[in-house]
């Protein structure tokens, strides 16, 4: 995680393929993973693997677990 303290948004730095590809992959699986910061800041190579994730009071434990499992699966597909 990029930031250690957060309110309802946090940034993950992902291994493997760029966050933009992972967002598309998870969307194909029916999961809204977050926002690729590399898409918002295309000239900043350090953000290519950064994923901005938001959680609110409507996010359930099942939502979090599914996101984690799908992220892990998508990242492992690149290894």
HELIX and SHEET records of a PDB file:
HELIX    1   1 UNK A   19  UNK A   28  1                                  10    
HELIX    2   2 UNK A   37  UNK A   40  1                                   4    
HELIX    3   3 UNK A   45  UNK A   47  5                                   3    
HELIX    4   4 UNK A   61  UNK A   76  1                                  16    
SHEET    1   A 3 UNK A   9  UNK A  13  0                                        
SHEET    2   A 3 UNK A  50  UNK A  54 -1                                        
SHEET    3   A 3 UNK A  35  UNK A  36 -1                                        
END                                                                             
